[in-house]
Amino acid sequence: MNDGRFLDIQPTELKFSFELKKQSSCCMQLSNKTDKYIAFKVKTTNPKKYCVRPNTGIVLPRSTCDVTVTMQAQKEAPPDMQCKDKFLIQGAVAEDGATTKDITSEMFNKEPGKVVDEFKLRVIYVPARPPSPVAEEPEEGSSPRSFTFENQVHSSQTQDSVARSDGSSKESPSEALAMISKLTEEKISAINQNQKLQKELDLLRRERNTHHGGFSVTFVVLVALLGALIGYIIKS
């Protein structure tokens, strides 16, 4: 901590996360350790490069004030990531009840019998962190389990699409239902035909018993067809 007669400054160095073409900010806190109103002013050796908010102000007795320093986006990095920029924070006693509009540059002039706190802070660049190789966490509101399930569904849909584009035999649910309906109709038709042939066979048997004759060619053919239909029904 930078200790003065009026103010304490924290931190003692301004550290910026450095990444090309991106702004970076850091904060410092000014603590008034007196019972007086303390005016402050922030200066830098490179004013076009930094934005300080607020750059002047009043720190009330026994209170603190936060100052944000923003470094503008840089197009190139300095050699060895070393920065020569510096900041100067000045503090001086102001009249009781003073506000920011009451601050003048003369308040910070060093004169005999007048005390002005001065703190020098250097700037340090910290390389930005590289992207983490770890997979990103699911969004808030979704559990890891649901996240995995969604990925599996997406993967399955993708595989089905690829299979269909390659000419595979995979069918959609609607196609499968249509096929089942068609097979059911064919099965019912075969059962009805079987019942019709069964009646004709019974009729032929009765005729055979009446005439005491042998089996006719028609009877043999009908028996063969009936056996074929029964076999088809069993397979279906």
C-alpha positions as CSV (number, residue, x, y, z in Angstrom):
1,M,0.0,0.0,0.0
2,N,1.2,3.6,-0.8
3,D,1.0,5.5,2.5
4,G,0.8,9.3,2.5
5,R,-0.2,11.9,5.0
6,F,-3.7,12.1,3.6
7,L,-4.3,9.1,1.3
8,D,-3.5,5.4,1.1
9,I,-3.4,4.1,-2.5
10,Q,-4.1,0.4,-3.4
11,P,-2.7,-1.3,-5.5
12,T,0.9,0.0,-5.8
13,E,1.1,-1.1,-9.5
14,L,-1.5,-0.8,-12.3
15,K,-1.7,-4.2,-14.1
16,F,-3.5,-4.5,-17.4
17,S,-4.4,-7.7,-19.2
18,F,-2.8,-7.1,-22.6
19,E,-4.4,-8.4,-25.8
20,L,-4.0,-6.7,-29.2
21,K,-7.0,-4.7,-30.4
22,K,-8.8,-5.0,-27.1
23,Q,-9.4,-2.6,-24.3
24,S,-8.3,-3.4,-20.7
25,S,-9.2,-1.9,-17.4
26,C,-8.0,-2.0,-13.8
27,C,-9.1,-0.2,-10.6
28,M,-7.4,1.5,-7.7
29,Q,-8.8,2.6,-4.4
30,L,-8.0,5.9,-2.6
31,S,-8.6,5.8,1.1
32,N,-8.8,9.0,3.2
33,K,-7.4,8.3,6.6
34,T,-8.0,11.8,8.0
35,D,-11.0,13.8,9.2
36,K,-10.6,16.3,6.4
37,Y,-11.9,16.6,2.8
38,I,-9.1,15.5,0.5
39,A,-9.0,16.5,-3.1
40,F,-7.1,14.2,-5.6
41,K,-5.9,14.4,-9.2
42,V,-4.7,11.6,-11.5
43,K,-2.0,12.3,-14.1
44,T,-0.3,10.0,-16.6
45,T,2.7,10.2,-18.9
46,N,0.6,9.0,-21.8
47,P,-2.9,10.7,-21.6
48,K,-4.0,9.7,-25.1
49,K,-3.5,6.0,-24.3
50,Y,-5.6,5.9,-21.0
51,C,-9.0,7.0,-19.8
52,V,-9.3,7.7,-16.1
53,R,-12.7,8.0,-14.4
54,P,-12.8,10.1,-12.3
55,N,-9.5,11.8,-12.9
56,T,-10.2,14.4,-10.1
57,G,-12.5,14.3,-7.1
58,I,-13.0,14.6,-3.4
59,V,-12.5,11.8,-0.9
60,L,-14.7,12.3,2.1
61,P,-13.3,12.0,5.7
62,R,-12.6,8.4,6.6
63,S,-14.0,7.1,3.4
64,T,-12.7,5.7,0.1
65,C,-13.0,6.4,-3.7
66,D,-12.6,4.0,-6.5
67,V,-10.9,5.1,-9.7
68,T,-11.1,3.1,-13.0
69,V,-8.2,3.3,-15.5
70,T,-8.9,2.0,-19.0
71,M,-6.2,1.3,-21.6
72,Q,-7.3,1.9,-25.2
73,A,-7.0,-1.0,-27.7
74,Q,-3.4,-1.3,-28.9
75,K,-2.4,-2.3,-32.4
76,E,1.0,-3.7,-31.4
77,A,2.8,-5.0,-28.3
78,P,5.9,-3.2,-26.9
79,P,9.2,-5.1,-26.9
80,D,9.3,-7.8,-24.3
81,M,5.9,-6.6,-23.0
82,Q,7.6,-3.9,-21.0
83,C,5.7,-0.6,-20.5
84,K,7.3,2.7,-19.6
85,D,4.0,4.5,-18.8
86,K,3.5,5.9,-15.3
87,F,0.8,7.5,-13.2
88,L,0.9,10.2,-10.6
89,I,-1.8,10.6,-8.0
90,Q,-1.8,13.9,-6.0
91,G,-3.7,14.6,-2.9
92,A,-4.3,17.9,-1.0
93,V,-6.5,19.2,1.8
94,A,-9.7,20.9,0.6
95,E,-12.2,23.0,2.4
96,D,-14.9,21.2,4.4
97,G,-17.9,20.5,2.2
98,A,-15.9,20.9,-1.0
99,T,-17.1,19.1,-4.2
100,T,-15.4,18.2,-7.5
101,K,-16.3,21.5,-9.1
102,D,-14.3,23.3,-6.4
103,I,-11.1,21.6,-7.3
104,T,-8.4,23.8,-9.1
105,S,-5.0,23.0,-10.4
106,E,-3.5,25.5,-7.8
107,M,-4.6,23.2,-5.0
108,F,-1.8,20.8,-6.0
109,N,1.0,23.3,-6.3
110,K,3.8,22.7,-3.9
111,E,4.4,25.8,-1.8
112,P,6.2,26.5,1.4
113,G,4.1,25.3,4.3
114,K,1.8,23.4,2.0
115,V,1.6,19.5,1.9
116,V,0.7,17.7,-1.2
117,D,0.7,13.9,-1.3
118,E,2.2,12.3,-4.4
119,F,2.1,8.7,-5.4
120,K,3.8,7.2,-8.5
121,L,2.5,4.0,-10.0
122,R,4.1,2.1,-12.8
123,V,2.2,0.1,-15.5
124,I,2.6,-3.6,-15.9
125,Y,1.3,-5.7,-18.8
126,V,0.0,-9.2,-18.1
127,P,-0.4,-11.5,-21.1
128,A,-4.0,-12.5,-21.7
129,R,-4.9,-16.1,-20.9
130,P,-5.0,-18.4,-23.9
131,P,-8.4,-20.2,-24.6
132,S,-8.9,-23.2,-22.3
133,P,-8.8,-26.6,-24.1
134,V,-11.5,-27.8,-21.7
135,A,-15.0,-28.1,-23.2
136,E,-17.3,-25.2,-22.3
137,E,-19.8,-25.7,-19.5
138,P,-23.5,-26.0,-20.5
139,E,-25.5,-22.9,-20.3
140,E,-27.2,-21.9,-17.0
141,G,-30.4,-23.8,-16.6
142,S,-29.4,-27.0,-18.3
143,S,-27.8,-29.9,-16.5
144,P,-24.8,-31.9,-17.8
145,R,-27.0,-34.9,-18.3
146,S,-29.5,-33.0,-20.6
147,F,-26.5,-31.5,-22.4
148,T,-25.1,-34.9,-23.1
149,F,-28.5,-36.2,-24.2
150,E,-29.0,-33.4,-26.6
151,N,-25.6,-34.1,-28.2
152,Q,-26.5,-37.8,-28.5
153,V,-29.8,-37.0,-30.2
154,H,-28.1,-34.6,-32.6
155,S,-25.4,-37.2,-33.4
156,S,-28.1,-39.8,-34.1
157,Q,-30.1,-37.5,-36.4
158,T,-26.9,-36.7,-38.2
159,Q,-26.0,-40.4,-38.7
160,D,-29.5,-41.1,-40.0
161,S,-29.3,-38.2,-42.5
162,V,-25.9,-39.5,-43.7
163,A,-27.2,-43.1,-44.0
164,R,-30.2,-41.9,-46.1
165,S,-28.0,-39.8,-48.4
166,D,-25.8,-42.9,-48.9
167,G,-28.7,-45.0,-50.0
168,S,-29.0,-47.1,-46.9
169,S,-32.2,-49.0,-46.0
170,K,-33.0,-46.9,-42.9
171,E,-36.6,-45.7,-42.9
172,S,-38.4,-42.9,-41.2
173,P,-41.1,-43.6,-38.6
174,S,-43.9,-42.8,-41.0
175,E,-42.5,-45.2,-43.6
176,A,-42.3,-48.0,-41.1
177,L,-45.9,-47.4,-40.0
178,A,-47.1,-47.5,-43.6
179,M,-45.2,-50.8,-44.1
180,I,-46.8,-52.4,-41.0
181,S,-50.3,-51.3,-42.2
182,K,-49.7,-52.8,-45.6
183,L,-48.5,-56.1,-44.1
184,T,-51.5,-56.2,-41.8
185,E,-53.9,-55.8,-44.7
186,E,-52.2,-58.5,-46.7
187,K,-52.4,-60.8,-43.7
188,I,-56.1,-60.2,-43.2
189,S,-56.7,-60.8,-46.9
190,A,-54.8,-64.1,-46.7
191,I,-56.8,-65.2,-43.7
192,N,-60.1,-64.4,-45.5
193,Q,-58.9,-66.4,-48.6
194,N,-57.9,-69.3,-46.4
195,Q,-61.3,-69.4,-44.8
196,K,-62.9,-69.4,-48.3
197,L,-60.7,-72.2,-49.4
198,Q,-61.5,-74.1,-46.2
199,K,-65.2,-73.9,-47.0
200,E,-64.6,-75.2,-50.5
201,L,-62.4,-78.0,-49.2
202,D,-65.2,-79.0,-46.8
203,L,-67.6,-79.0,-49.7
204,L,-65.4,-81.2,-51.8
205,R,-64.9,-83.6,-48.9
206,R,-68.6,-84.0,-48.5
207,E,-69.0,-84.6,-52.2
208,R,-66.2,-87.2,-52.1
209,N,-67.9,-89.0,-49.2
210,T,-71.2,-89.0,-51.1
211,H,-69.9,-90.4,-54.3
212,H,-67.2,-92.6,-52.6
213,G,-64.8,-91.4,-55.3
214,G,-61.1,-90.6,-55.1
215,F,-59.4,-87.3,-54.9
216,S,-59.9,-85.1,-57.9
217,V,-57.2,-83.0,-59.4
218,T,-59.1,-79.8,-58.3
219,F,-59.1,-81.1,-54.7
220,V,-55.3,-81.8,-54.7
221,V,-54.7,-78.3,-56.1
222,L,-56.8,-76.6,-53.5
223,V,-55.1,-78.5,-50.7
224,A,-51.7,-77.3,-52.0
225,L,-52.8,-73.7,-52.2
226,L,-54.2,-73.9,-48.6
227,G,-50.9,-75.2,-47.3
228,A,-49.0,-72.4,-49.1
229,L,-51.3,-69.8,-47.6
230,I,-51.0,-71.2,-44.1
231,G,-47.2,-71.2,-44.4
232,Y,-47.3,-67.5,-45.6
233,I,-49.5,-66.5,-42.6
234,I,-47.2,-68.2,-40.1
235,K,-44.1,-66.5,-41.6
236,S,-45.9,-63.1,-41.5
